[in-house]
């Protein structure tokens, strides 16, 4: 039985541990920098054992790093320098270029697989871990030619157990697209949360008037600040372009409304409706 | 058995018809300016009969106007001028000040109840009508002292059948709060849809990378252009203030990211997290 070692037992690491444990094909050990999180993960049955990082790096056949992206480069460098040739290292972070860049010339680079599951919720920490989080979701593997075949196949085996569909992308392309398709949504949602809280001092009104539309658009404003600060700054270049493009569209809509240009407004909204082709439900 | 006449058989009018019909306490007749919509509503069982507007205004004990807000003032004026003293008129539009203003001095004003259900989906038209749409949702009644007691009680009876909870607000306050809590979300979502569609010419990437977060924030970009053009322009003053406030928050977040001010970014995101108190699920 192979041993999986998970570093970082939050939503992603915890859900991964839980799902792998339930498969009964793996022993799952875990480490979290925060001992309370580690203890909680053990209590919740997300891992079989908790351990120190050093011990985990020795014992695990497959090491999965699911820390906030800010910490991942140093954790990954340390891990990659310590592992033996039979061990495989996989990371789960939401940004990929800086990680791939930092590890590009590492002598053990081929043992590393840069991955990103397109899965998550607005909740964080081990308490938010859920089984089947990854089921039917995409798992991106970046710069796969920099990993050796064995490492890719091992990672694919894990992702199969998680019931993910693997897609391959260049790390920089991944980060650019994620900026538009995910990171921008989070920043917009944080801004919406701030705006409404700012103005609605009388909270009773929010309770009465908040419909499902507001909940849907502002839900991501509940996301973890530590995680999203880290992603925002790591993917700053692409994210700033995405925010600028978004602000241009928003300014344009604002001007059209101001000038009461009904036809133009309807046309813009119709163009936006095309998103139906992508968001089916 | 009382007869309810519904003018406008889209999502709101259709769902209302369906729910009232199922209660078996009312006969439901309907009219839609678009004969195809009217026919569809009949086929889907949203109404017992379809009829001409003139006939509906004569026959119905309670007339419910659920047209796009753009049309509602003229429809309401026409209806209010034709109804007899025993008939009650209720509108369901998302903006309330202009309607209340326009009908303020109408001799039959007391027979009219200005309402707004905090319920809906991103879909429109009779096909999107659903039973229980209003269940456990709030129903706002605006400027209730301008309606007489009998009218308010009749409306409350209908809303009880719909299983709504009634709340009372001043029309202008309603519009101001709605601008922040609903209309702003829609405009942000339209802008997000436009931005992503603009940049992601290669749609395969959207399919692969769009997670639940994106779906959640961009869902409202599927909303009806005709409906939202009308709401945006009718509630222009408050909506423009809301968009400006939002853009200030967004610009601030953008600058913080640009300058990599991690502590400030975390603090802003933590402030936004307070929305958890309002959005429970």
HADDOCK unambig.tbl for C-alpha pairs under 7 A between the chains (distance, minus, plus):
assign (segid A and resid 118 and name CA) (segid B and resid 209 and name CA) 6.34 0.50 0.50
assign (segid A and resid 118 and name CA) (segid B and resid 211 and name CA) 5.63 0.50 0.50
assign (segid A and resid 119 and name CA) (segid B and resid 211 and name CA) 6.27 0.50 0.50
assign (segid A and resid 138 and name CA) (segid B and resid 208 and name CA) 6.45 0.50 0.50
assign (segid A and resid 178 and name CA) (segid B and resid 209 and name CA) 6.82 0.50 0.50
assign (segid A and resid 180 and name CA) (segid B and resid 196 and name CA) 6.13 0.50 0.50
assign (segid A and resid 181 and name CA) (segid B and resid 196 and name CA) 6.77 0.50 0.50
assign (segid A and resid 181 and name CA) (segid B and resid 209 and name CA) 6.73 0.50 0.50
assign (segid A and resid 181 and name CA) (segid B and resid 210 and name CA) 5.83 0.50 0.50
assign (segid A and resid 181 and name CA) (segid B and resid 214 and name CA) 6.12 0.50 0.50
assign (segid A and resid 182 and name CA) (segid B and resid 210 and name CA) 7.00 0.50 0.50
assign (segid A and resid 182 and name CA) (segid B and resid 213 and name CA) 6.63 0.50 0.50
assign (segid A and resid 182 and name CA) (segid B and resid 214 and name CA) 5.70 0.50 0.50
assign (segid A and resid 185 and name CA) (segid B and resid 213 and name CA) 6.99 0.50 0.50
assign (segid A and resid 185 and name CA) (segid B and resid 214 and name CA) 5.92 0.50 0.50
assign (segid A and resid 185 and name CA) (segid B and resid 217 and name CA) 6.22 0.50 0.50
assign (segid A and resid 190 and name CA) (segid B and resid 269 and name CA) 6.31 0.50 0.50
assign (segid A and resid 190 and name CA) (segid B and resid 272 and name CA) 5.55 0.50 0.50
assign (segid A and resid 191 and name CA) (segid B and resid 246 and name CA) 6.33 0.50 0.50
assign (segid A and resid 191 and name CA) (segid B and resid 249 and name CA) 5.50 0.50 0.50
assign (segid A and resid 191 and name CA) (segid B and resid 250 and name CA) 5.41 0.50 0.50
assign (segid A and resid 192 and name CA) (segid B and resid 246 and name CA) 6.33 0.50 0.50
assign (segid A and resid 193 and name CA) (segid B and resid 272 and name CA) 4.99 0.50 0.50
assign (segid A and resid 193 and name CA) (segid B and resid 275 and name CA) 6.02 0.50 0.50
assign (segid A and resid 194 and name CA) (segid B and resid 271 and name CA) 6.81 0.50 0.50
assign (segid A and resid 194 and name CA) (segid B and resid 272 and name CA) 4.93 0.50 0.50
assign (segid A and resid 195 and name CA) (segid B and resid 245 and name CA) 6.27 0.50 0.50
assign (segid A and resid 195 and name CA) (segid B and resid 246 and name CA) 5.42 0.50 0.50
assign (segid A and resid 195 and name CA) (segid B and resid 249 and name CA) 6.72 0.50 0.50
assign (segid A and resid 196 and name CA) (segid B and resid 180 and name CA) 6.15 0.50 0.50
assign (segid A and resid 196 and name CA) (segid B and resid 181 and name CA) 6.77 0.50 0.50
assign (segid A and resid 207 and name CA) (segid B and resid 278 and name CA) 6.42 0.50 0.50
assign (segid A and resid 208 and name CA) (segid B and resid 138 and name CA) 6.48 0.50 0.50
assign (segid A and resid 209 and name CA) (segid B and resid 118 and name CA) 6.36 0.50 0.50
assign (segid A and resid 209 and name CA) (segid B and resid 178 and name CA) 6.84 0.50 0.50
assign (segid A and resid 209 and name CA) (segid B and resid 181 and name CA) 6.72 0.50 0.50
assign (segid A and resid 210 and name CA) (segid B and resid 181 and name CA) 5.85 0.50 0.50
assign (segid A and resid 211 and name CA) (segid B and resid 118 and name CA) 5.63 0.50 0.50
assign (segid A and resid 211 and name CA) (segid B and resid 119 and name CA) 6.26 0.50 0.50
assign (segid A and resid 213 and name CA) (segid B and resid 182 and name CA) 6.63 0.50 0.50
assign (segid A and resid 213 and name CA) (segid B and resid 185 and name CA) 7.00 0.50 0.50
assign (segid A and resid 213 and name CA) (segid B and resid 220 and name CA) 6.82 0.50 0.50
assign (segid A and resid 214 and name CA) (segid B and resid 181 and name CA) 6.11 0.50 0.50
assign (segid A and resid 214 and name CA) (segid B and resid 182 and name CA) 5.69 0.50 0.50
assign (segid A and resid 214 and name CA) (segid B and resid 185 and name CA) 5.93 0.50 0.50
assign (segid A and resid 215 and name CA) (segid B and resid 279 and name CA) 6.07 0.50 0.50
assign (segid A and resid 216 and name CA) (segid B and resid 216 and name CA) 5.18 0.50 0.50
assign (segid A and resid 216 and name CA) (segid B and resid 217 and name CA) 6.03 0.50 0.50
assign (segid A and resid 217 and name CA) (segid B and resid 185 and name CA) 6.22 0.50 0.50
assign (segid A and resid 217 and name CA) (segid B and resid 216 and name CA) 6.03 0.50 0.50
assign (segid A and resid 217 and name CA) (segid B and resid 217 and name CA) 4.25 0.50 0.50
assign (segid A and resid 220 and name CA) (segid B and resid 213 and name CA) 6.80 0.50 0.50
assign (segid A and resid 221 and name CA) (segid B and resid 272 and name CA) 5.69 0.50 0.50
assign (segid A and resid 221 and name CA) (segid B and resid 273 and name CA) 5.62 0.50 0.50
assign (segid A and resid 221 and name CA) (segid B and resid 275 and name CA) 6.96 0.50 0.50
assign (segid A and resid 222 and name CA) (segid B and resid 272 and name CA) 6.98 0.50 0.50
assign (segid A and resid 222 and name CA) (segid B and resid 273 and name CA) 4.50 0.50 0.50
assign (segid A and resid 222 and name CA) (segid B and resid 275 and name CA) 6.65 0.50 0.50
assign (segid A and resid 222 and name CA) (segid B and resid 276 and name CA) 6.02 0.50 0.50
assign (segid A and resid 223 and name CA) (segid B and resid 273 and name CA) 6.94 0.50 0.50
assign (segid A and resid 225 and name CA) (segid B and resid 266 and name CA) 5.13 0.50 0.50
assign (segid A and resid 225 and name CA) (segid B and resid 269 and name CA) 5.19 0.50 0.50
assign (segid A and resid 225 and name CA) (segid B and resid 270 and name CA) 6.01 0.50 0.50
assign (segid A and resid 226 and name CA) (segid B and resid 266 and name CA) 6.35 0.50 0.50
assign (segid A and resid 229 and name CA) (segid B and resid 262 and name CA) 6.41 0.50 0.50
assign (segid A and resid 229 and name CA) (segid B and resid 265 and name CA) 6.13 0.50 0.50
assign (segid A and resid 229 and name CA) (segid B and resid 266 and name CA) 5.97 0.50 0.50
assign (segid A and resid 232 and name CA) (segid B and resid 257 and name CA) 6.66 0.50 0.50
assign (segid A and resid 233 and name CA) (segid B and resid 257 and name CA) 5.98 0.50 0.50
assign (segid A and resid 233 and name CA) (segid B and resid 260 and name CA) 6.13 0.50 0.50
assign (segid A and resid 236 and name CA) (segid B and resid 257 and name CA) 6.70 0.50 0.50
assign (segid A and resid 236 and name CA) (segid B and resid 258 and name CA) 6.91 0.50 0.50
assign (segid A and resid 240 and name CA) (segid B and resid 254 and name CA) 6.71 0.50 0.50
assign (segid A and resid 245 and name CA) (segid B and resid 195 and name CA) 6.27 0.50 0.50
assign (segid A and resid 246 and name CA) (segid B and resid 191 and name CA) 6.33 0.50 0.50
assign (segid A and resid 246 and name CA) (segid B and resid 192 and name CA) 6.33 0.50 0.50
assign (segid A and resid 246 and name CA) (segid B and resid 195 and name CA) 5.42 0.50 0.50
assign (segid A and resid 249 and name CA) (segid B and resid 191 and name CA) 5.51 0.50 0.50
assign (segid A and resid 249 and name CA) (segid B and resid 195 and name CA) 6.72 0.50 0.50
assign (segid A and resid 250 and name CA) (segid B and resid 191 and name CA) 5.40 0.50 0.50
assign (segid A and resid 254 and name CA) (segid B and resid 240 and name CA) 6.71 0.50 0.50
assign (segid A and resid 257 and name CA) (segid B and resid 232 and name CA) 6.67 0.50 0.50
assign (segid A and resid 257 and name CA) (segid B and resid 233 and name CA) 5.99 0.50 0.50
assign (segid A and resid 257 and name CA) (segid B and resid 236 and name CA) 6.71 0.50 0.50
assign (segid A and resid 258 and name CA) (segid B and resid 236 and name CA) 6.91 0.50 0.50
assign (segid A and resid 260 and name CA) (segid B and resid 233 and name CA) 6.14 0.50 0.50
assign (segid A and resid 262 and name CA) (segid B and resid 229 and name CA) 6.44 0.50 0.50
assign (segid A and resid 265 and name CA) (segid B and resid 229 and name CA) 6.13 0.50 0.50
assign (segid A and resid 266 and name CA) (segid B and resid 225 and name CA) 5.15 0.50 0.50
assign (segid A and resid 266 and name CA) (segid B and resid 226 and name CA) 6.37 0.50 0.50
assign (segid A and resid 266 and name CA) (segid B and resid 229 and name CA) 5.97 0.50 0.50
assign (segid A and resid 269 and name CA) (segid B and resid 190 and name CA) 6.32 0.50 0.50
assign (segid A and resid 269 and name CA) (segid B and resid 225 and name CA) 5.18 0.50 0.50
assign (segid A and resid 270 and name CA) (segid B and resid 225 and name CA) 5.99 0.50 0.50
assign (segid A and resid 271 and name CA) (segid B and resid 194 and name CA) 6.81 0.50 0.50
assign (segid A and resid 272 and name CA) (segid B and resid 190 and name CA) 5.55 0.50 0.50
assign (segid A and resid 272 and name CA) (segid B and resid 193 and name CA) 5.01 0.50 0.50
assign (segid A and resid 272 and name CA) (segid B and resid 194 and name CA) 4.93 0.50 0.50
assign (segid A and resid 272 and name CA) (segid B and resid 221 and name CA) 5.69 0.50 0.50
assign (segid A and resid 272 and name CA) (segid B and resid 222 and name CA) 6.98 0.50 0.50
assign (segid A and resid 273 and name CA) (segid B and resid 221 and name CA) 5.63 0.50 0.50
assign (segid A and resid 273 and name CA) (segid B and resid 222 and name CA) 4.52 0.50 0.50
assign (segid A and resid 273 and name CA) (segid B and resid 223 and name CA) 6.95 0.50 0.50
assign (segid A and resid 275 and name CA) (segid B and resid 193 and name CA) 6.02 0.50 0.50
assign (segid A and resid 275 and name CA) (segid B and resid 221 and name CA) 6.95 0.50 0.50
assign (segid A and resid 275 and name CA) (segid B and resid 222 and name CA) 6.64 0.50 0.50
assign (segid A and resid 276 and name CA) (segid B and resid 222 and name CA) 6.01 0.50 0.50
assign (segid A and resid 278 and name CA) (segid B and resid 207 and name CA) 6.42 0.50 0.50
assign (segid A and resid 279 and name CA) (segid B and resid 215 and name CA) 6.07 0.50 0.50
